[in-house]
Amino acid sequence: EVFCYSLEANDESKWRNELEARVEHLKDLSDMTYFEASRLIRSDKIHILVNLDGYMKGGGNQIFAMRPAPIQVSYMGFHATLGADYVDYLISDKIACPLKFAEFYDEKIVHLPNTFVVADHKQSAQSV
């Protein structure tokens, strides 16, 4: 079962509508306080919570700091250590984050086999 939580209000974009059609649950947190959002995630009994924003604008790290899930992971949006004790793992690859630098990360590093970047340029940049 997949839950997605949005920190942004529904913009009716193609991407938002497609995401909503493909997951079992898409919950809008945009009108909630960080405490309310954390409480909702905890009540959904999420096992692994993935942060896709890191320290990017509007990233919602305040929610992660309340530790609403037993395992919390950083992936994609901010590719460096968050330096936070509330993030357990960083998903990366051996090029972007060689294990020889693991001592400088607070998170445990998990390498994907080829690349950590998921992209489909046929959809997002059709003219290229």
C-alpha positions as CSV (number, residue, x, y, z in Angstrom):
1,E,0.0,0.0,0.0
2,V,1.4,3.4,-1.0
3,F,0.7,6.7,0.7
4,C,1.8,10.0,-0.8
5,Y,1.7,13.2,1.2
6,S,1.6,16.6,-0.5
7,L,2.9,19.8,1.1
8,E,1.4,21.8,-1.8
9,A,-2.2,22.3,-2.6
10,N,-3.6,20.5,-5.6
11,D,-2.6,22.5,-8.7
12,E,-4.6,20.3,-11.1
13,S,-1.4,19.7,-13.1
14,K,-0.9,16.8,-15.4
15,W,1.7,15.4,-13.0
16,R,-0.4,15.8,-9.9
17,N,-3.4,14.1,-11.6
18,E,-1.3,11.3,-12.8
19,L,0.2,10.7,-9.4
20,E,-3.3,10.7,-7.8
21,A,-4.5,8.1,-10.3
22,R,-1.6,5.8,-9.6
23,V,-1.4,5.6,-5.8
24,E,-3.8,4.2,-3.3
25,H,-3.7,7.3,-1.1
26,L,-2.7,10.9,-1.8
27,K,-3.2,13.2,1.2
28,D,-3.0,16.9,1.1
29,L,-1.1,18.4,4.1
30,S,-1.0,21.9,2.7
31,D,-3.6,23.3,5.2
32,M,-2.2,21.4,8.2
33,T,0.2,22.4,10.9
34,Y,3.4,20.4,11.1
35,F,2.0,18.7,14.3
36,E,-1.3,17.8,12.5
37,A,0.6,16.4,9.5
38,S,2.9,14.3,11.7
39,R,-0.1,13.0,13.7
40,L,-1.9,12.0,10.4
41,I,1.2,10.2,9.1
42,R,1.6,8.4,12.4
43,S,-2.1,7.4,12.4
44,D,-1.6,6.0,8.8
45,K,0.9,3.6,10.4
46,I,3.6,4.4,7.8
47,H,6.6,2.0,8.1
48,I,9.0,4.0,5.9
49,L,8.6,7.7,5.2
50,V,10.6,9.1,2.3
51,N,11.6,12.8,2.2
52,L,11.9,13.9,-1.5
53,D,12.7,17.5,-0.7
54,G,15.4,17.7,1.9
55,Y,16.3,21.3,2.6
56,M,14.7,22.6,-0.5
57,K,12.0,25.3,-0.1
58,G,8.9,24.0,1.6
59,G,10.5,20.6,2.3
60,G,8.7,19.9,5.6
61,N,11.6,18.8,7.6
62,Q,9.7,19.9,10.7
63,I,7.4,16.9,10.1
64,F,10.3,14.5,9.8
65,A,11.8,15.9,13.0
66,M,8.7,14.7,14.9
67,R,9.6,11.2,13.6
68,P,6.1,10.1,12.5
69,A,7.6,6.8,11.0
70,P,10.0,4.3,12.5
71,I,12.3,4.5,9.4
72,Q,12.9,7.8,7.6
73,V,14.8,8.2,4.3
74,S,16.1,11.0,2.2
75,Y,15.9,10.6,-1.6
76,M,16.2,12.8,-4.7
77,G,15.5,16.4,-3.8
78,F,18.5,17.2,-1.6
79,H,21.5,15.0,-2.4
80,A,23.7,15.5,0.6
81,T,23.6,14.7,4.2
82,L,20.8,16.4,6.0
83,G,22.9,16.2,9.2
84,A,19.7,15.3,11.2
85,D,19.3,12.5,13.6
86,Y,15.7,12.0,12.3
87,V,16.8,10.7,8.9
88,D,18.1,7.1,9.0
89,Y,19.1,6.5,5.3
90,L,20.1,8.3,2.2
91,I,19.3,6.6,-1.1
92,S,22.1,7.3,-3.6
93,D,24.5,5.6,-6.0
94,K,28.2,4.9,-6.0
95,I,29.0,7.9,-8.2
96,A,27.0,10.6,-6.4
97,C,27.9,9.3,-2.9
98,P,31.0,7.0,-2.8
99,L,31.2,5.0,0.4
100,K,34.6,6.4,1.1
101,F,32.7,9.6,2.2
102,A,30.2,7.7,4.4
103,E,31.9,8.9,7.5
104,F,30.8,12.5,6.7
105,Y,27.1,11.5,6.5
106,D,24.8,11.1,9.5
107,E,22.5,8.8,7.4
108,K,23.4,5.2,6.4
109,I,24.0,5.2,2.7
110,V,22.0,2.8,0.5
111,H,23.2,2.5,-3.1
112,L,20.9,1.8,-6.0
113,P,22.6,-0.5,-8.6
114,N,23.0,2.0,-11.4
115,T,21.8,5.5,-10.7
116,F,19.6,7.1,-8.0
117,V,18.1,9.5,-10.5
118,V,14.7,8.5,-11.9
119,A,13.9,10.4,-15.1
120,D,11.9,9.9,-18.3
121,H,13.0,12.6,-20.7
122,K,10.6,11.3,-23.3
123,Q,7.7,12.7,-21.2
124,S,9.2,15.9,-19.7
125,A,11.5,17.1,-22.6
126,Q,9.9,15.7,-25.8
127,S,11.6,18.3,-28.0
128,V,15.1,17.3,-26.9
